């Protein structure tokens, strides 16, 4: 009986301590980006808009017939600092492929 009780206590302790270890590893504290002007953590970037910047039509890579339309976009972002209030606008590009192909069936 003493061995069974000791075994149950060992399992209980192992289970309890493993749950604490998993709980600590699962809690990741979020970090804000650093402001390029004042260096404080509190830089927020927001996607403002996206606009087309030309498109091309190429032979379809998925099917025997048809075309793929490749559209390039310019994406506008606005960043602002919570601490110093500075703002900055920036841009990036995105590419989107839309398949207009069709099989020969």
Helices and strands as residue ranges (DSSP letters): H 2-26, E 33-34, E 41-59, E 67-81, E 87-99
